[in-house]
Amino acid sequence: MTRNAVFDDNAAVYESWFEENRPLYQVELEAVKGFIPSKGMGVEIGVGTGRFAAPLGIAIGVEPSPRMAELARQRGVEVLEGVAEALPFADGAFDFALMVTVICFLDDVTQAFREAYRILNLQGVLIVGFIDRDSELGRRYSQRKEQSRFYRGATFYSVAELETRLTEAGFAGFNYRQTLFPGQTADQPVAEGYGMGGFVVVRAIKIGEGISDESGNHPLSVD
């Protein structure tokens, strides 16, 4: 069964997690929100059902699972079906891009980061939320992933590994936030840095010569 099929067939189960674990979802949302720019055009790569894009005011998303994409559209997100390694957007189309709990499912993380770099303008921001493999939560997920319908084929990354891949793609200026600390089940805080929290958010900046779309086309256009 392909990963897309897993998410298509279990979209309702995916959705139920957010309702059953609302405090955890809210603190993850808060951790991500702290790095979202106050203005500019943004896109969520791997938008899922729109649980992050919609409340964060991100109007455009990319999602390979048709069922998940449809649920995101019901939340008001304009979704294109596609994969992170080959984004259906023009160069320099966005001011920022978001990826939340997506990298563990990708076939080629470095290529996905290169694509994010390509669609961002100069000094554009990439925000990545992920499970830190070196955290207590990450170790637990890794040990139990064969028992999970979603994470069975997942690859978890450490902060160091992710920063290396982001650097290879051309990003710099890293900042971190973390939450989901061990031993705390409610009223989870959001803290700067990483090393303790299971859910880590990194903010990276596109450096080098920017590529912008001078045509005036809508950023969904690839012409």
C-alpha positions, 0 to 999 in steps of 0.5 A: 500500500502506498503512503498516499493510499494509507492517508486516503484510506485513513483520513478520518482516523487522521482527523480524529487525532486532532480532536482527541488530542486538542491540547497537543495540537494547539501547542504544536500550532503555537510553536509553528505560529511563532515563526510565521511571517506577519505578511507575505504570500505563504504555502504549506507543503504537505498541507494534509487536511488543512489543520495548520494552514487554515488557522495560520491564514495560509491560503495555498497548499500542496498535498499528494493525497486526494482525500486529504486535499479535499478536506483541506479545501473544505477548510478554505485552502486552495490545494494543488495535488503534488509532491514536495520533491516537484512542486507545481509552482513558479520560481520565487513565487512565495515569501514563506513555506511551511512543512509540518510533520511531513519530512518523515514521509518524504522519499528525498528530503534534500530534493524537497528542500531544494524545491522549497528554496526554488519557490521562495524569493530572496530572504524567503523563510522556510518553517519546518515542524518535525519529530526530533529523532533524538528526543524521548518522543522521537525514540518512542516513535521510532521504536513503535513505528511498525505498529502505526498505520501512518508511521510504518515507513517513516524516517525520523531525523535529528536536528543536526541531520536536518540542519545539514540537509537545509544547508545543502539546499542553500538555507541559513540563519537557523532558529528553533522552537520546541514543545512536547516535553517528556513527563508533561501531558497538559499545559505544554510550554513552547520554548526556544531552542531544541534538545528536550522537546519532541516536536521541534520547529526550525526557521531557515532563510533562503540565502544567495541570489533570489529568483523571482517571477516577474510575469505577474502570474498567480503563484499557482501558475507554472507558465 
